[in-house]
Amino acid sequence: MGIEVRNEEEKMRRKRVKIRHWLTLLSGFMDNLCFSGIVYGWASLVFVLKADGFFAHHCVNTTLGDNVTKTDCSAQDEKFSMVMSMASFCNNIARFPLGYVFDRFGTAVTRLLAIPDQSVLLFPALSCLMTSGTLFYTSNAQVANLFDGHRSTVINIYTGAFDASAAVFLMIKLLHGRGGSLQTLFFLLSSCCVLHLLSTIFLMPRGHIPYPVPPKYNYGLSCRGRRRREEEEEEGEVTEMKADVMETCGSEERAAGEGASLKEQPKLLSEQERVRVPGFRSCVLSLFFLWHLLWMAIIQFSHFLFLGTINPKLNKLANSDQNQVGQYTNAFGLIQICGVLCSPFNGLILDRHKRRPLAPGETRQEAEVGSFPLSLFLTSLQCVLFCACFSIPVLPLQYLTFALQVINSSFLYGGHQAFIITVFPSCHFGKLSGLIMSLSSLMLLLQFPVLQVIQQWLDGDPLYVFVSLAILSLLTFIHPLHIHLHCRERDNQRRAKLEVDLQ
C-alpha cells in the first residue's frame, strides 16, 4: 500500500516538474520575443525618429537649377548610422563582463540587473540598444538544458524569438503613425519589467540549470515543506541503496566510504568534475574558439553594417520616396517576425544525431559536435548570399535580402549559443559566449571609418562595401571545414583503437 502511494506521489511530482519546465520555456520565449532583440528593429525606429525631427537640423536645402530645390538629408542618415554603430559596439563590448556576472552570481542576479536597465534604457533611442536584452537572452539560453533531446532546437527557437522581437519597434512605428507619443509608448514597454520580475522569482533558478539535469532537480519559488519532503525521500532512497551495497559486498571499508551524507556526495563529485573540466584559458586558446571567433566576427559585422545602412540604401533606391521606404521598412519588420518560424530548422540540424545510437567508443558530446559542420556551413553560405543580394541596386530584390538576413541571423546566434554550450564546459558558458561577442565588437569599430567612406567617397551607396563583405565572408567557411576534419580524424582514431582492442 505504501509503495502504491509513493508511486502515485512520484507521478504527481514528475507532472508538476514537467509543467514547470514548460512554463519556464514559455516564459523565456516571451522574454526573447518581446524584449531581447529589439535592437534589430532599428530600421523601423529610424523612420519614427525622422518623423519626430531627430537630427533634422542636419538636412540642408540645395538648389539644382531653375529654382528647383532638393532637401539633402545624407548627414542626418550618417548620424543615425553612427547611433546604431555606437550602440552595437557598446552592447557587445559589455558582453564579457555580463557573462562573468552570469557565471559567477547565477541567473537571479543577472536577470535582476536587467530589469532596472530595461526601465531606464528604453527612453533614448541609443540606450534602447544596450544590455538588458542581452542579459535576458543569456540567462534564458540555459533553459534548453531542461529539454535534453531538443536542447539545440530550444536554443534556436529562442534565437528566432530574439530576432522577431524587432517587431516591437515596428509596432511602435505603426502606433506612432496613428498618433501615439514615442515617450508614452516607451513608458508602456518599460512597465512590462514586472513580468520579468515574476518569472525570475517563480520560474528561474537562483544559480544555474545544470546539464544533464539531475533526476530530482528543483528550482524557482516553491513550498518549503514540499521541497524538504522531496529531499527526505531522496535521502531515504540513497540510504536504501547504501544498505544494498553493504549487504552485497560485505565490506566495512566500502560501506564506510559510501556512508557519506547526501550533502557531502555532491561536493565530492563536483570536486572530481572540476579536475576534469578544462580551464577558461585553455578554452580561449583552442582552435575551436579562435575559428569560431573569426566566424562570428565577420558575419555579425555584416549584419550590423546592414542594419546601419538599410535606411539610406532604401532612400537611395526609392529616390527618397518616403511612402516606398515606409512600405519596405514594414515588410522588413514583418519578415523579421517570421524569423521565429525558420529558427527551429537549425536546431533540428544540430539535434539530428541525438536520436541515433552512439558508435562504439563515441561519447554524446562527440556526436553533438559532429552536427555542427553542416549548420555552420549553411550559416556562412547564407551570409555570402545576403551580402551579394544587398549589393545589387534593385529595389524589389531587397525583399529577398530581408529574408536571407533574417534567416542568417537566426542561424548565426542560435548556432553560436549552441556551439559554446556544447563544445565547452557549462561553467564557462557565460564568459566564453560574452568574450566572443566582446572581441567581435572590436571589428564593429570598423563601422565608423566604413560609414565615413560610404558617405563621403561612395555617395551614400554601400555597394562596393557589401561586395567586399561577400568576398570576406568566404573566410567563414574555414570554421565548419576545421570541425569536419577534426571529427573525421577523431572517428578514424576511434575505429583504429577498436580494431587494436579486438585483436
Secondary structure, 3 states (H helix, E strand, C coil): CHHHHHHHHHHHHHHHHHHHHHHHHHHHHHHHHHHHCHHHHHHHHHHHHHHCCCCHHHCEEEEEECCEEEEECHHHHHHHHHHHHHHHHHHHHCHHHHHHHHHHHCHHHHHHHHHHHHHHHCCCCCHHHCCHHHHHHHHHHHHHHHCHHHHHHHHHHHHHHHHHCCHHHHHHHHHHHCCCCHHHHHHHHHCCHHHHHHHHHHCCCCCCCCCCCCCCCCCCCCCHHHHHHHHHHHHHHHHHHHHHHHHHHCCHHHHHHCCCCCCHHHHHHHHHHHHHCCCHHHHHCCHHHHHHHHHHHHHHHHHHHHHHHHHHHHHHHCCCCHHHHHHHHHHHHHHHHCHHHHHHHHHHHHHCCCCCCCCCCCCHHHHHHCCHHHHHHHHHHHHHHHHHHHHCCCCCCHHHHHHHHHHHHHHHHHHHHHHHHHHCCHHHHHHHHHHHHHHHHHHHCCHHHHHHHHHHCCCCCCHHHHHHHHHHHHHHHHHHHHHHHHHHHHHHHHHHHHHHHHC
